[in-house]
Amino acid sequence: MRIKEKPLGFIINFFLGIAWASVLIGVVVPFFSSFHLGFFDTLISVVIGALPGLIAILLLEHIITIKEKHYELKKQTWLLEQILEKLDKQTPKE
C-alpha cells in the first residue's frame, strides 16, 4: 500500500482491483464471443473491451501519484523549515 492514509488507501486499492477485473472481463468476453469473426475483428473488440478498465487504472494510478507527491512536498517543507530555524539560530542578529 503506497498511500499512508488507511481508509483512502483501502478504497483506492479496492477500486484498482475492480478496474483490473474489468480489464480481464473486457478482454475475455469479447475474445470468446467474436473469435469466429476473424483475428482483426477479435483484436479490435478485445481492445475496445479492455479500454474502460485501463482508463480507470490510469486515473487511479494518477490519484496515487498525486497523493505521493503531496506527502513528499509536506516532508520537504518540514525539512526546509527545520533548516531555516537552524540557520536563524546561528546567524547573529543586528
Z-matrix of the N, CA and C atoms (Angstrom, degrees):
N
C 1 1.439
C 2 1.528 1 108.26
N 3 1.319 2 115.29 1 122.45
C 4 1.450 3 119.41 2 -175.74
C 5 1.515 4 112.74 3 -91.61
N 6 1.310 5 118.19 4 -22.64
C 7 1.461 6 121.25 5 -178.01
C 8 1.517 7 108.81 6 -90.17
N 9 1.326 8 115.58 7 133.82
C 10 1.459 9 120.73 8 -174.57
C 11 1.534 10 113.04 9 -74.29
N 12 1.318 11 117.53 10 -29.20
C 13 1.460 12 120.86 11 179.45
C 14 1.530 13 108.53 12 -76.57
N 15 1.321 14 116.01 13 120.44
C 16 1.475 15 120.53 14 -174.13
C 17 1.526 16 113.28 15 -61.80
N 18 1.354 17 119.68 16 -52.24
C 19 1.470 18 117.63 17 -176.41
C 20 1.529 19 112.74 18 -64.43
N 21 1.328 20 116.68 19 -42.11
C 22 1.460 21 119.56 20 -179.81
C 23 1.526 22 110.94 21 -66.37
N 24 1.323 23 116.78 22 -41.04
C 25 1.460 24 120.37 23 177.91
C 26 1.517 25 111.94 24 -62.39
N 27 1.329 26 116.49 25 -40.56
C 28 1.462 27 120.38 26 178.14
C 29 1.522 28 111.13 27 -63.20
N 30 1.324 29 116.49 28 -44.61
C 31 1.468 30 120.62 29 -178.03
C 32 1.520 31 110.55 30 -65.31
N 33 1.339 32 116.92 31 -45.05
C 34 1.464 33 119.47 32 -178.78
C 35 1.529 34 110.68 33 -65.93
N 36 1.325 35 117.58 34 -41.53
C 37 1.468 36 119.63 35 177.72
C 38 1.522 37 111.72 36 -65.89
N 39 1.322 38 116.84 37 -35.92
C 40 1.459 39 120.86 38 176.13
C 41 1.526 40 110.14 39 -62.49
N 42 1.338 41 116.57 40 -46.40
C 43 1.460 42 120.05 41 178.81
C 44 1.535 43 111.90 42 -66.94
N 45 1.330 44 116.96 43 -32.04
C 46 1.465 45 119.10 44 174.88
C 47 1.527 46 110.99 45 -64.19
N 48 1.322 47 115.97 46 -40.31
C 49 1.459 48 119.47 47 176.23
C 50 1.516 49 112.33 48 -62.81
N 51 1.319 50 115.94 49 -41.31
C 52 1.464 51 120.23 50 177.13
C 53 1.524 52 110.52 51 -63.87
N 54 1.328 53 116.53 52 -40.60
C 55 1.464 54 120.21 53 -179.76
C 56 1.527 55 110.99 54 -64.94
N 57 1.335 56 117.43 55 -42.02
C 58 1.468 57 119.54 56 177.62
C 59 1.520 58 111.23 57 -65.65
N 60 1.328 59 116.85 58 -37.68
C 61 1.469 60 119.27 59 176.29
C 62 1.529 61 110.39 60 -64.54
N 63 1.321 62 115.85 61 -37.22
C 64 1.461 63 120.18 62 177.47
C 65 1.526 64 111.23 63 -64.19
N 66 1.319 65 116.12 64 -39.11
C 67 1.468 66 119.16 65 176.47
C 68 1.525 67 109.81 66 -63.37
N 69 1.308 68 116.85 67 -45.66
C 70 1.463 69 120.39 68 -179.45
C 71 1.527 70 111.26 69 -61.00
N 72 1.308 71 116.10 70 -46.58
C 73 1.469 72 119.59 71 178.60
C 74 1.522 73 110.35 72 -65.58
N 75 1.346 74 115.84 73 -39.42
C 76 1.460 75 119.85 74 179.48
C 77 1.511 76 113.72 75 -67.07
N 78 1.315 77 117.96 76 -18.60
C 79 1.462 78 121.41 77 176.73
C 80 1.523 79 110.99 78 -92.49
N 81 1.315 80 116.46 79 -44.37
C 82 1.468 81 120.45 80 -173.27
C 83 1.530 82 112.18 81 -71.23
N 84 1.313 83 116.95 82 -46.73
C 85 1.476 84 119.41 83 -175.56
C 86 1.530 85 111.94 84 -63.80
N 87 1.340 86 119.71 85 -50.45
C 88 1.479 87 116.96 86 177.66
C 89 1.523 88 113.71 87 -64.24
N 90 1.331 89 116.51 88 -31.35
C 91 1.463 90 118.49 89 179.70
C 92 1.520 91 110.60 90 -63.32
N 93 1.320 92 116.98 91 -49.99
C 94 1.458 93 119.30 92 -177.02
C 95 1.527 94 113.04 93 -75.46
N 96 1.326 95 117.51 94 -20.28
C 97 1.460 96 117.99 95 179.13
C 98 1.523 97 112.39 96 -89.36
N 99 1.341 98 118.29 97 -14.19
C 100 1.462 99 118.22 98 -177.44
C 101 1.521 100 113.96 99 -130.99
N 102 1.320 101 118.74 100 14.35
C 103 1.468 102 118.64 101 -178.67
C 104 1.524 103 112.40 102 -69.35
N 105 1.320 104 117.32 103 -18.66
C 106 1.466 105 120.55 104 178.59
C 107 1.531 106 112.17 105 -78.74
N 108 1.342 107 118.17 106 -12.57
C 109 1.462 108 121.43 107 -178.92
C 110 1.527 109 112.89 108 -80.94
N 111 1.305 110 116.79 109 -23.62
C 112 1.463 111 120.13 110 -178.90
C 113 1.518 112 110.09 111 133.55
N 114 1.330 113 114.32 112 164.37
C 115 1.465 114 119.80 113 -175.34
C 116 1.525 115 111.91 114 -65.33
N 117 1.320 116 117.35 115 -47.46
C 118 1.469 117 120.55 116 -175.93
C 119 1.530 118 111.37 117 -64.26
N 120 1.318 119 117.25 118 -44.98
C 121 1.470 120 120.53 119 179.02
C 122 1.529 121 111.21 120 -63.91
N 123 1.316 122 116.69 121 -38.86
C 124 1.462 123 120.99 122 177.81
C 125 1.519 124 110.45 123 -65.20
N 126 1.325 125 117.10 124 -43.43
C 127 1.462 126 121.14 125 179.33
C 128 1.523 127 111.23 126 -61.77
N 129 1.311 128 117.81 127 -43.85
C 130 1.464 129 121.58 128 178.68
C 131 1.526 130 110.69 129 -62.94
N 132 1.314 131 117.51 130 -44.49
C 133 1.466 132 119.88 131 -178.47
C 134 1.529 133 111.38 132 -68.13
N 135 1.337 134 118.03 133 -33.35
C 136 1.467 135 121.13 134 177.27
C 137 1.530 136 110.25 135 -67.74
N 138 1.320 137 117.14 136 -42.88
C 139 1.470 138 120.63 137 179.11
C 140 1.526 139 110.51 138 -64.41
N 141 1.310 140 116.78 139 -44.51
C 142 1.470 141 119.85 140 178.84
C 143 1.526 142 110.78 141 -65.49
N 144 1.308 143 117.81 142 -36.39
C 145 1.461 144 121.19 143 179.08
C 146 1.521 145 113.00 144 -68.65
N 147 1.328 146 116.88 145 -34.22
C 148 1.466 147 120.96 146 -178.30
C 149 1.521 148 112.83 147 -83.81
N 150 1.308 149 118.22 148 -18.18
C 151 1.460 150 122.28 149 -172.97
C 152 1.530 151 115.10 150 -58.70
N 153 1.333 152 120.43 151 -46.58
C 154 1.474 153 118.49 152 179.95
C 155 1.526 154 113.43 153 -60.67
N 156 1.316 155 117.19 154 -40.45
C 157 1.462 156 120.44 155 178.55
C 158 1.514 157 112.13 156 -66.66
N 159 1.328 158 116.67 157 -39.53
C 160 1.457 159 120.45 158 178.69
C 161 1.525 160 111.78 159 -66.26
N 162 1.319 161 116.54 160 -37.57
C 163 1.469 162 120.21 161 177.03
C 164 1.523 163 109.88 162 -65.50
N 165 1.319 164 117.21 163 -41.04
C 166 1.466 165 120.60 164 177.59
C 167 1.527 166 111.10 165 -62.29
N 168 1.324 167 116.79 166 -40.76
C 169 1.470 168 120.46 167 178.15
C 170 1.520 169 110.27 168 -63.02
N 171 1.318 170 117.26 169 -43.66
C 172 1.457 171 120.42 170 178.72
C 173 1.528 172 111.76 171 -60.73
N 174 1.316 173 116.51 172 -43.45
C 175 1.465 174 119.87 173 179.59
C 176 1.526 175 111.56 174 -64.45
N 177 1.316 176 117.45 175 -43.62
C 178 1.462 177 120.48 176 -179.86
C 179 1.527 178 111.52 177 -66.88
N 180 1.321 179 117.38 178 -39.51
C 181 1.462 180 120.05 179 176.73
C 182 1.523 181 110.76 180 -66.06
N 183 1.322 182 117.01 181 -34.05
C 184 1.462 183 120.46 182 175.92
C 185 1.525 184 110.79 183 -64.56
N 186 1.321 185 116.86 184 -41.13
C 187 1.467 186 120.80 185 177.01
C 188 1.527 187 110.07 186 -62.19
N 189 1.324 188 117.30 187 -42.68
C 190 1.465 189 120.87 188 179.00
C 191 1.526 190 110.36 189 -62.57
N 192 1.319 191 116.73 190 -42.30
C 193 1.463 192 120.65 191 -179.95
C 194 1.521 193 111.33 192 -64.56
N 195 1.311 194 117.54 193 -40.34
C 196 1.464 195 121.00 194 178.13
C 197 1.522 196 110.39 195 -63.58
N 198 1.336 197 117.18 196 -42.85
C 199 1.471 198 119.86 197 179.28
C 200 1.525 199 111.01 198 -65.24
N 201 1.340 200 118.23 199 -40.71
C 202 1.465 201 120.94 200 177.53
C 203 1.523 202 110.82 201 -62.89
N 204 1.317 203 116.83 202 -39.88
C 205 1.467 204 120.72 203 178.02
C 206 1.527 205 110.10 204 -63.97
N 207 1.323 206 116.46 205 -40.57
C 208 1.459 207 120.83 206 178.65
C 209 1.531 208 111.15 207 -62.12
N 210 1.329 209 117.74 208 -44.80
C 211 1.470 210 121.36 209 178.39
C 212 1.532 211 110.93 210 -62.39
N 213 1.334 212 115.74 211 -41.42
C 214 1.463 213 119.80 212 -179.25
C 215 1.527 214 110.81 213 -66.23
N 216 1.318 215 117.12 214 -40.24
C 217 1.469 216 120.06 215 177.94
C 218 1.528 217 111.50 216 -66.24
N 219 1.323 218 117.13 217 -36.68
C 220 1.459 219 119.56 218 176.12
C 221 1.525 220 110.86 219 -63.53
N 222 1.336 221 116.54 220 -41.93
C 223 1.453 222 120.87 221 179.45
C 224 1.530 223 110.75 222 -65.09
N 225 1.331 224 117.08 223 -42.70
C 226 1.449 225 120.74 224 178.87
C 227 1.524 226 111.55 225 -65.07
N 228 1.323 227 117.13 226 -39.54
C 229 1.459 228 120.78 227 177.63
C 230 1.513 229 110.59 228 -62.28
N 231 1.309 230 117.35 229 -42.88
C 232 1.464 231 120.62 230 178.95
C 233 1.527 232 110.51 231 -62.39
N 234 1.332 233 116.48 232 -44.28
C 235 1.458 234 119.94 233 179.06
C 236 1.534 235 111.60 234 -63.35
N 237 1.315 236 116.73 235 -42.36
C 238 1.465 237 119.57 236 178.67
C 239 1.524 238 111.75 237 -64.74
N 240 1.316 239 117.44 238 -36.46
C 241 1.469 240 120.33 239 176.29
C 242 1.524 241 110.55 240 -65.41
N 243 1.321 242 117.37 241 -38.72
C 244 1.458 243 120.60 242 177.45
C 245 1.527 244 111.13 243 -64.64
N 246 1.316 245 117.03 244 -42.28
C 247 1.467 246 120.77 245 178.09
C 248 1.522 247 110.48 246 -64.35
N 249 1.312 248 116.87 247 -41.64
C 250 1.461 249 121.22 248 179.37
C 251 1.523 250 111.37 249 -63.25
N 252 1.321 251 117.10 250 -41.68
C 253 1.471 252 120.27 251 177.38
C 254 1.521 253 110.95 252 -63.41
N 255 1.317 254 116.78 253 -39.85
C 256 1.463 255 120.71 254 178.87
C 257 1.526 256 111.17 255 -65.33
N 258 1.326 257 115.74 256 -41.74
C 259 1.455 258 119.52 257 178.69
C 260 1.521 259 111.88 258 -67.13
N 261 1.326 260 117.17 259 -36.42
C 262 1.464 261 120.70 260 178.09
C 263 1.532 262 111.10 261 -64.88
N 264 1.300 263 116.69 262 -35.28
C 265 1.469 264 120.38 263 179.19
C 266 1.521 265 111.27 264 -71.76
N 267 1.316 266 116.76 265 -32.49
C 268 1.472 267 120.64 266 -176.24
C 269 1.521 268 112.91 267 -82.10
N 270 1.303 269 118.69 268 -31.09
C 271 1.456 270 119.76 269 -177.65
C 272 1.533 271 110.88 270 -79.13
N 273 1.324 272 116.39 271 134.07
C 274 1.463 273 118.94 272 178.64
C 275 1.533 274 110.19 273 -74.20
N 276 1.298 275 114.72 274 140.12
C 277 1.461 276 120.52 275 -179.32
C 278 1.521 277 108.92 276 -90.39
N 279 1.301 278 116.37 277 141.21
C 280 1.453 279 120.63 278 -178.92
C 281 1.508 280 111.99 279 -94.72
